[in-house]
Amino acid sequence: MSKVKICGLRTLEDIEAVNRFHPDYAGMILSKPFWRCVDMDLALQMKRRLCPDIRMTGVFVNEDLDYIASFVDNGCIDRIQLHGQEDNGYIQELKKRYPEVPIIKAFKIQEEADIQKAKESMADYVLLDSGTGTGKTFDWKLIKDLGRKYFLAGGLTPENVETAIRHYQPYAVDTSSGVETEKKKDPKKIREFIRKARE
């Protein structure tokens, strides 16, 4: 069974919703200027209210290593997701500092060459996406022969997540805008997404 990640959480009400329906992972965007970005104080409050068995992921885009370290050191996040141009050297440096913290590296998938880059990543997991918060799917047929655990993201909704899991068996499915209504997390959509993913 694929695991479920609900990303882009930005309010305490969002935390209440994920606590109620219990995905495996939650995610917060911690890099500006993305509109879902939350600051350190709010991120800490959200983490403290999150059920302890839901793992919190911090999403970063081309950040200084010390900035990421500040969120790890204060216990705000359990894992790190890199969504920019971070290379294997950058990932190695993070692993030296935090060997116990899993790293997810996101890749924008447009052609087979992008899959090859994902294969070569030193991250613990890769995340295959259509972009950064586009809300659109990419051509899932490109995934063939990846040969490693991956998070599938980009345009996943309660309507298509079951098909994605059945045909491609990702390690985890990841959604943000797919469980929103008017740019706010919708508890009914979160519940339906998780239900469909676990059927």
PyRosetta script that sets phi, psi and omega in degrees:
from pyrosetta import init, pose_from_sequence

init()
pose = pose_from_sequence("MSKVKICGLRTLEDIEAVNRFHPDYAGMILSKPFWRCVDMDLALQMKRRLCPDIRMTGVFVNEDLDYIASFVDNGCIDRIQLHGQEDNGYIQELKKRYPEVPIIKAFKIQEEADIQKAKESMADYVLLDSGTGTGKTFDWKLIKDLGRKYFLAGGLTPENVETAIRHYQPYAVDTSSGVETEKKKDPKKIREFIRKARE")
pose.set_psi(1, 131.9)
pose.set_omega(1, 178.3)
pose.set_phi(2, -70.0)
pose.set_psi(2, 143.6)
pose.set_omega(2, 174.6)
pose.set_phi(3, -79.6)
pose.set_psi(3, 165.6)
pose.set_omega(3, -175.0)
pose.set_phi(4, -124.9)
pose.set_psi(4, 133.4)
pose.set_omega(4, 175.5)
pose.set_phi(5, -124.3)
pose.set_psi(5, 127.7)
pose.set_omega(5, 174.2)
pose.set_phi(6, -105.9)
pose.set_psi(6, 115.3)
pose.set_omega(6, -172.7)
pose.set_phi(7, -109.7)
pose.set_psi(7, 171.9)
pose.set_omega(7, 177.6)
pose.set_phi(8, 72.0)
pose.set_psi(8, 27.6)
pose.set_omega(8, 177.8)
pose.set_phi(9, -71.2)
pose.set_psi(9, 138.3)
pose.set_omega(9, -177.1)
pose.set_phi(10, -144.7)
pose.set_psi(10, 7.6)
pose.set_omega(10, 176.6)
pose.set_phi(11, -139.7)
pose.set_psi(11, 162.9)
pose.set_omega(11, 175.7)
pose.set_phi(12, -67.2)
pose.set_psi(12, -27.8)
pose.set_omega(12, 176.4)
pose.set_phi(13, -66.5)
pose.set_psi(13, -35.2)
pose.set_omega(13, 176.0)
pose.set_phi(14, -62.1)
pose.set_psi(14, -39.7)
pose.set_omega(14, 178.9)
pose.set_phi(15, -63.7)
pose.set_psi(15, -41.8)
pose.set_omega(15, 177.7)
pose.set_phi(16, -58.7)
pose.set_psi(16, -40.2)
pose.set_omega(16, -178.7)
pose.set_phi(17, -66.0)
pose.set_psi(17, -45.3)
pose.set_omega(17, -179.0)
pose.set_phi(18, -71.0)
pose.set_psi(18, -32.3)
pose.set_omega(18, 175.0)
pose.set_phi(19, -61.5)
pose.set_psi(19, -36.0)
pose.set_omega(19, -177.2)
pose.set_phi(20, -70.6)
pose.set_psi(20, -40.4)
pose.set_omega(20, -172.2)
pose.set_phi(21, -106.3)
pose.set_psi(21, -9.5)
pose.set_omega(21, 163.9)
pose.set_phi(22, 58.6)
pose.set_psi(22, 67.5)
pose.set_omega(22, 167.3)
pose.set_phi(23, -70.7)
pose.set_psi(23, 172.5)
pose.set_omega(23, 177.5)
pose.set_phi(24, -78.0)
pose.set_psi(24, -34.7)
pose.set_omega(24, -176.9)
pose.set_phi(25, -132.6)
pose.set_psi(25, 148.9)
pose.set_omega(25, 170.8)
pose.set_phi(26, -122.1)
pose.set_psi(26, 160.4)
pose.set_omega(26, -179.4)
pose.set_phi(27, -142.9)
pose.set_psi(27, 142.9)
pose.set_omega(27, 174.9)
pose.set_phi(28, -124.4)
pose.set_psi(28, 140.0)
pose.set_omega(28, 174.7)
pose.set_phi(29, -88.5)
pose.set_psi(29, 123.6)
pose.set_omega(29, -173.0)
pose.set_phi(30, -117.0)
pose.set_psi(30, 13.9)
pose.set_omega(30, 177.4)
pose.set_phi(31, -116.1)
pose.set_psi(31, 136.1)
pose.set_omega(31, 172.0)
pose.set_phi(32, -83.6)
pose.set_psi(32, 158.5)
pose.set_omega(32, 7.5)
pose.set_phi(33, -100.6)
pose.set_psi(33, 24.2)
pose.set_omega(33, -176.6)
pose.set_phi(34, -63.4)
pose.set_psi(34, 136.9)
pose.set_omega(34, -170.4)
pose.set_phi(35, -66.8)
pose.set_psi(35, -20.4)
pose.set_omega(35, 177.4)
pose.set_phi(36, -86.1)
pose.set_psi(36, -0.1)
pose.set_omega(36, -176.2)
pose.set_phi(37, -60.6)
pose.set_psi(37, 137.2)
pose.set_omega(37, 174.9)
pose.set_phi(38, -116.5)
pose.set_psi(38, 151.0)
pose.set_omega(38, -178.9)
pose.set_phi(39, -87.2)
pose.set_psi(39, 175.3)
pose.set_omega(39, -174.6)
pose.set_phi(40, -58.7)
pose.set_psi(40, -45.3)
pose.set_omega(40, -177.2)
pose.set_phi(41, -60.6)
pose.set_psi(41, -47.6)
pose.set_omega(41, -179.5)
pose.set_phi(42, -68.4)
pose.set_psi(42, -38.7)
pose.set_omega(42, 178.7)
pose.set_phi(43, -59.2)
pose.set_psi(43, -41.1)
pose.set_omega(43, 178.2)
pose.set_phi(44, -64.5)
pose.set_psi(44, -44.0)
pose.set_omega(44, 178.0)
pose.set_phi(45, -60.1)
pose.set_psi(45, -43.4)
pose.set_omega(45, -179.1)
pose.set_phi(46, -64.0)
pose.set_psi(46, -43.7)
pose.set_omega(46, 179.7)
pose.set_phi(47, -63.1)
pose.set_psi(47, -40.8)
pose.set_omega(47, -179.1)
pose.set_phi(48, -64.5)
pose.set_psi(48, -29.4)
pose.set_omega(48, -179.8)
pose.set_phi(49, -88.6)
pose.set_psi(49, -14.4)
pose.set_omega(49, -177.5)
pose.set_phi(50, -72.8)
pose.set_psi(50, 139.2)
pose.set_omega(50, 174.8)
pose.set_phi(51, -53.1)
pose.set_psi(51, 133.0)
pose.set_omega(51, -173.1)
pose.set_phi(52, -63.2)
pose.set_psi(52, -20.4)
pose.set_omega(52, 179.6)
pose.set_phi(53, -92.5)
pose.set_psi(53, 4.3)
pose.set_omega(53, 169.5)
pose.set_phi(54, -97.6)
pose.set_psi(54, 121.0)
pose.set_omega(54, -174.3)
pose.set_phi(55, -82.9)
pose.set_psi(55, 128.1)
pose.set_omega(55, -178.0)
pose.set_phi(56, -92.4)
pose.set_psi(56, 127.4)
pose.set_omega(56, 179.3)
pose.set_phi(57, -106.6)
pose.set_psi(57, 133.9)
pose.set_omega(57, 172.5)
pose.set_phi(58, -99.5)
pose.set_psi(58, 127.7)
pose.set_omega(58, -178.4)
pose.set_phi(59, -100.8)
pose.set_psi(59, 124.7)
pose.set_omega(59, -176.1)
pose.set_phi(60, -128.0)
pose.set_psi(60, 147.0)
pose.set_omega(60, 179.3)
pose.set_phi(61, -127.2)
pose.set_psi(61, 106.6)
pose.set_omega(61, 175.1)
pose.set_phi(62, 53.7)
pose.set_psi(62, 46.7)
pose.set_omega(62, -177.5)
pose.set_phi(63, -95.0)
pose.set_psi(63, 156.2)
pose.set_omega(63, 170.5)
pose.set_phi(64, -63.6)
pose.set_psi(64, 142.2)
pose.set_omega(64, -178.3)
pose.set_phi(65, -58.5)
pose.set_psi(65, -35.3)
pose.set_omega(65, -179.4)
pose.set_phi(66, -66.6)
pose.set_psi(66, -31.4)
pose.set_omega(66, 177.6)
pose.set_phi(67, -65.2)
pose.set_psi(67, -46.1)
pose.set_omega(67, 177.1)
pose.set_phi(68, -61.9)
pose.set_psi(68, -42.3)
pose.set_omega(68, -178.6)
pose.set_phi(69, -58.1)
pose.set_psi(69, -34.6)
pose.set_omega(69, -178.3)
pose.set_phi(70, -62.0)
pose.set_psi(70, -33.6)
pose.set_omega(70, 179.9)
pose.set_phi(71, -80.1)
pose.set_psi(71, -33.8)
pose.set_omega(71, 177.3)
pose.set_phi(72, -70.0)
pose.set_psi(72, -45.0)
pose.set_omega(72, -174.4)
pose.set_phi(73, -64.2)
pose.set_psi(73, -30.7)
pose.set_omega(73, -179.9)
pose.set_phi(74, -91.8)
pose.set_psi(74, 9.3)
pose.set_omega(74, 175.9)
pose.set_phi(75, 76.0)
pose.set_psi(75, 17.8)
pose.set_omega(75, -175.0)
pose.set_phi(76, -75.8)
pose.set_psi(76, -29.9)
pose.set_omega(76, -176.5)
pose.set_phi(77, -134.8)
pose.set_psi(77, 153.1)
pose.set_omega(77, 179.5)
pose.set_phi(78, -102.3)
pose.set_psi(78, -19.7)
pose.set_omega(78, 179.6)
pose.set_phi(79, -150.7)
pose.set_psi(79, 161.9)
pose.set_omega(79, -173.5)
pose.set_phi(80, -117.1)
pose.set_psi(80, 131.3)
pose.set_omega(80, 174.8)
pose.set_phi(81, -118.1)
pose.set_psi(81, 126.3)
pose.set_omega(81, -177.9)
pose.set_phi(82, -105.8)
pose.set_psi(82, 124.5)
pose.set_omega(82, -171.8)
pose.set_phi(83, -122.6)
pose.set_psi(83, 19.1)
pose.set_omega(83, -180.0)
pose.set_phi(84, -117.1)
pose.set_psi(84, -137.3)
pose.set_omega(84, -178.3)
pose.set_phi(85, -100.8)
pose.set_psi(85, 27.0)
pose.set_omega(85, -178.3)
pose.set_phi(86, -63.4)
pose.set_psi(86, 129.3)
pose.set_omega(86, -177.9)
pose.set_phi(87, -99.5)
pose.set_psi(87, -176.8)
pose.set_omega(87, -178.3)
pose.set_phi(88, -64.4)
pose.set_psi(88, -31.4)
pose.set_omega(88, 176.4)
pose.set_phi(89, -62.6)
pose.set_psi(89, -42.1)
pose.set_omega(89, 177.4)
pose.set_phi(90, -62.7)
pose.set_psi(90, -45.2)
pose.set_omega(90, -179.5)
pose.set_phi(91, -63.3)
pose.set_psi(91, -39.8)
pose.set_omega(91, 177.9)
pose.set_phi(92, -60.9)
pose.set_psi(92, -41.3)
pose.set_omega(92, 179.3)
pose.set_phi(93, -63.4)
pose.set_psi(93, -41.5)
pose.set_omega(93, 177.0)
pose.set_phi(94, -63.0)
pose.set_psi(94, -42.0)
pose.set_omega(94, -179.1)
pose.set_phi(95, -64.9)
pose.set_psi(95, -33.8)
pose.set_omega(95, 176.6)
pose.set_phi(96, -63.8)
pose.set_psi(96, -42.1)
pose.set_omega(96, -179.8)
pose.set_phi(97, -72.0)
pose.set_psi(97, -41.4)
pose.set_omega(97, -172.1)
pose.set_phi(98, -133.6)
pose.set_psi(98, 70.9)
pose.set_omega(98, -177.6)
pose.set_phi(99, -62.9)
pose.set_psi(99, -20.5)
pose.set_omega(99, -177.0)
pose.set_phi(100, -92.1)
pose.set_psi(100, -5.7)
pose.set_omega(100, -176.7)
pose.set_phi(101, -99.2)
pose.set_psi(101, 115.7)
pose.set_omega(101, 179.9)
pose.set_phi(102, -62.6)
pose.set_psi(102, 144.6)
pose.set_omega(102, 179.4)
pose.set_phi(103, -117.9)
pose.set_psi(103, 131.8)
pose.set_omega(103, 175.6)
pose.set_phi(104, -111.5)
pose.set_psi(104, 127.6)
pose.set_omega(104, 177.2)
pose.set_phi(105, -112.6)
pose.set_psi(105, 125.7)
pose.set_omega(105, -178.6)
pose.set_phi(106, -88.8)
pose.set_psi(106, 143.4)
pose.set_omega(106, 176.9)
pose.set_phi(107, -130.5)
pose.set_psi(107, 132.1)
pose.set_omega(107, 174.3)
pose.set_phi(108, -81.6)
pose.set_psi(108, 118.6)
pose.set_omega(108, -173.0)
pose.set_phi(109, -101.1)
pose.set_psi(109, 114.7)
pose.set_omega(109, 176.6)
pose.set_phi(110, -125.2)
pose.set_psi(110, -23.9)
pose.set_omega(110, -178.5)
pose.set_phi(111, -152.7)
pose.set_psi(111, 173.4)
pose.set_omega(111, -176.3)
pose.set_phi(112, -61.8)
pose.set_psi(112, -30.4)
pose.set_omega(112, 178.9)
pose.set_phi(113, -60.8)
pose.set_psi(113, -30.5)
pose.set_omega(113, 179.1)
pose.set_phi(114, -69.7)
pose.set_psi(114, -34.6)
pose.set_omega(114, 176.0)
pose.set_phi(115, -64.8)
pose.set_psi(115, -39.1)
pose.set_omega(115, 178.6)
pose.set_phi(116, -61.7)
pose.set_psi(116, -40.7)
pose.set_omega(116, 177.7)
pose.set_phi(117, -61.6)
pose.set_psi(117, -41.2)
pose.set_omega(117, 178.5)
pose.set_phi(118, -63.6)
pose.set_psi(118, -38.8)
pose.set_omega(118, 178.1)
pose.set_phi(119, -59.5)
pose.set_psi(119, -36.5)
pose.set_omega(119, -172.9)
pose.set_phi(120, -87.8)
pose.set_psi(120, -4.0)
pose.set_omega(120, -177.9)
pose.set_phi(121, -68.1)
pose.set_psi(121, 141.5)
pose.set_omega(121, 177.6)
pose.set_phi(122, -87.1)
pose.set_psi(122, 2.8)
pose.set_omega(122, 177.6)
pose.set_phi(123, -66.1)
pose.set_psi(123, 158.1)
pose.set_omega(123, 177.7)
pose.set_phi(124, -66.8)
pose.set_psi(124, -36.4)
pose.set_omega(124, 177.8)
pose.set_phi(125, -137.1)
pose.set_psi(125, 155.2)
pose.set_omega(125, 169.4)
pose.set_phi(126, -114.1)
pose.set_psi(126, 153.2)
pose.set_omega(126, 176.9)
pose.set_phi(127, -120.3)
pose.set_psi(127, 124.8)
pose.set_omega(127, -178.7)
pose.set_phi(128, -100.5)
pose.set_psi(128, 123.2)
pose.set_omega(128, -170.6)
pose.set_phi(129, -137.7)
pose.set_psi(129, 166.1)
pose.set_omega(129, 176.3)
pose.set_phi(130, -91.7)
pose.set_psi(130, -9.2)
pose.set_omega(130, -177.9)
pose.set_phi(131, 165.2)
pose.set_psi(131, -151.9)
pose.set_omega(131, 176.8)
pose.set_phi(132, -111.1)
pose.set_psi(132, 94.8)
pose.set_omega(132, 177.5)
pose.set_phi(133, 69.3)
pose.set_psi(133, 34.7)
pose.set_omega(133, -178.8)
pose.set_phi(134, -77.2)
pose.set_psi(134, -25.0)
pose.set_omega(134, -176.1)
pose.set_phi(135, 74.1)
pose.set_psi(135, 13.4)
pose.set_omega(135, -178.7)
pose.set_phi(136, -120.2)
pose.set_psi(136, 152.1)
pose.set_omega(136, 176.9)
pose.set_phi(137, -84.3)
pose.set_psi(137, 160.4)
pose.set_omega(137, 168.9)
pose.set_phi(138, -107.3)
pose.set_psi(138, -179.6)
pose.set_omega(138, -179.8)
pose.set_phi(139, -74.4)
pose.set_psi(139, 99.2)
pose.set_omega(139, -175.1)
pose.set_phi(140, -61.7)
pose.set_psi(140, -20.8)
pose.set_omega(140, 179.8)
pose.set_phi(141, -62.4)
pose.set_psi(141, -20.3)
pose.set_omega(141, 179.0)
pose.set_phi(142, -67.5)
pose.set_psi(142, -17.0)
pose.set_omega(142, -173.8)
pose.set_phi(143, -68.7)
pose.set_psi(143, -23.2)
pose.set_omega(143, -172.9)
pose.set_phi(144, -47.6)
pose.set_psi(144, 141.1)
pose.set_omega(144, 176.2)
pose.set_phi(145, 66.1)
pose.set_psi(145, 24.5)
pose.set_omega(145, 177.2)
pose.set_phi(146, -65.4)
pose.set_psi(146, -44.1)
pose.set_omega(146, 172.5)
pose.set_phi(147, 75.0)
pose.set_psi(147, 21.8)
pose.set_omega(147, 176.5)
pose.set_phi(148, -155.5)
pose.set_psi(148, 164.3)
pose.set_omega(148, -179.7)
pose.set_phi(149, -67.5)
pose.set_psi(149, 135.7)
pose.set_omega(149, -179.6)
pose.set_phi(150, -143.8)
pose.set_psi(150, 152.8)
pose.set_omega(150, 170.2)
pose.set_phi(151, -93.3)
pose.set_psi(151, 131.7)
pose.set_omega(151, 175.4)
pose.set_phi(152, -99.5)
pose.set_psi(152, 126.2)
pose.set_omega(152, -178.0)
pose.set_phi(153, -137.4)
pose.set_psi(153, 176.2)
pose.set_omega(153, 176.8)
pose.set_phi(154, 92.7)
pose.set_psi(154, 97.3)
pose.set_omega(154, 173.8)
pose.set_phi(155, 77.0)
pose.set_psi(155, 13.2)
pose.set_omega(155, 178.5)
pose.set_phi(156, -77.4)
pose.set_psi(156, 135.2)
pose.set_omega(156, -178.2)
pose.set_phi(157, -136.8)
pose.set_psi(157, 171.0)
pose.set_omega(157, 174.4)
pose.set_phi(158, -58.8)
pose.set_psi(158, -23.0)
pose.set_omega(158, -176.7)
pose.set_phi(159, -80.6)
pose.set_psi(159, -28.3)
pose.set_omega(159, -175.0)
pose.set_phi(160, -117.5)
pose.set_psi(160, -5.0)
pose.set_omega(160, -174.2)
pose.set_phi(161, -66.2)
pose.set_psi(161, -35.2)
pose.set_omega(161, -179.6)
pose.set_phi(162, -63.7)
pose.set_psi(162, -42.5)
pose.set_omega(162, 177.9)
pose.set_phi(163, -63.1)
pose.set_psi(163, -43.9)
pose.set_omega(163, -179.4)
pose.set_phi(164, -59.6)
pose.set_psi(164, -44.1)
pose.set_omega(164, -178.7)
pose.set_phi(165, -69.0)
pose.set_psi(165, -43.3)
pose.set_omega(165, -177.2)
pose.set_phi(166, -61.9)
pose.set_psi(166, -40.5)
pose.set_omega(166, -174.4)
pose.set_phi(167, -89.2)
pose.set_psi(167, -27.0)
pose.set_omega(167, -170.6)
pose.set_phi(168, -123.2)
pose.set_psi(168, -9.2)
pose.set_omega(168, 175.3)
pose.set_phi(169, 44.9)
pose.set_psi(169, 53.6)
pose.set_omega(169, 177.0)
pose.set_phi(170, -66.5)
pose.set_psi(170, 155.9)
pose.set_omega(170, 173.5)
pose.set_phi(171, -59.9)
pose.set_psi(171, -40.4)
pose.set_omega(171, -179.7)
pose.set_phi(172, -149.7)
pose.set_psi(172, 152.6)
pose.set_omega(172, 171.6)
pose.set_phi(173, -110.3)
pose.set_psi(173, 142.9)
pose.set_omega(173, -170.3)
pose.set_phi(174, -131.6)
pose.set_psi(174, 126.8)
pose.set_omega(174, 179.6)
pose.set_phi(175, -137.4)
pose.set_psi(175, 153.1)
pose.set_omega(175, 173.6)
pose.set_phi(176, -135.2)
pose.set_psi(176, -76.1)
pose.set_omega(176, -179.0)
pose.set_phi(177, -65.6)
pose.set_psi(177, -21.7)
pose.set_omega(177, 179.7)
pose.set_phi(178, -67.5)
pose.set_psi(178, -12.7)
pose.set_omega(178, 176.2)
pose.set_phi(179, -121.4)
pose.set_psi(179, 33.0)
pose.set_omega(179, 178.2)
pose.set_phi(180, -118.1)
pose.set_psi(180, 153.2)
pose.set_omega(180, 169.9)
pose.set_phi(181, -128.4)
pose.set_psi(181, 119.5)
pose.set_omega(181, -177.7)
pose.set_phi(182, 53.7)
pose.set_psi(182, 47.1)
pose.set_omega(182, 175.2)
pose.set_phi(183, 65.3)
pose.set_psi(183, 20.3)
pose.set_omega(183, 174.9)
pose.set_phi(184, -125.3)
pose.set_psi(184, 141.7)
pose.set_omega(184, 177.7)
pose.set_phi(185, -60.3)
pose.set_psi(185, 133.1)
pose.set_omega(185, -176.3)
pose.set_phi(186, -109.1)
pose.set_psi(186, 109.7)
pose.set_omega(186, -177.4)
pose.set_phi(187, -54.1)
pose.set_psi(187, -35.9)
pose.set_omega(187, -180.0)
pose.set_phi(188, -65.8)
pose.set_psi(188, -39.6)
pose.set_omega(188, 178.8)
pose.set_phi(189, -70.9)
pose.set_psi(189, -36.5)
pose.set_omega(189, 176.5)
pose.set_phi(190, -61.8)
pose.set_psi(190, -47.2)
pose.set_omega(190, 179.4)
pose.set_phi(191, -59.5)
pose.set_psi(191, -44.1)
pose.set_omega(191, -176.9)
pose.set_phi(192, -69.6)
pose.set_psi(192, -39.2)
pose.set_omega(192, 179.3)
pose.set_phi(193, -61.6)
pose.set_psi(193, -46.9)
pose.set_omega(193, -179.4)
pose.set_phi(194, -66.1)
pose.set_psi(194, -39.3)
pose.set_omega(194, 178.7)
pose.set_phi(195, -62.5)
pose.set_psi(195, -46.4)
pose.set_omega(195, -178.7)
pose.set_phi(196, -66.4)
pose.set_psi(196, -38.0)
pose.set_omega(196, -179.3)
pose.set_phi(197, -65.9)
pose.set_psi(197, -27.5)
pose.set_omega(197, -174.0)
pose.set_phi(198, -103.6)
pose.set_psi(198, 1.6)
pose.set_omega(198, -179.9)
pose.set_phi(199, -65.8)
pose.dump_pdb("model.pdb")
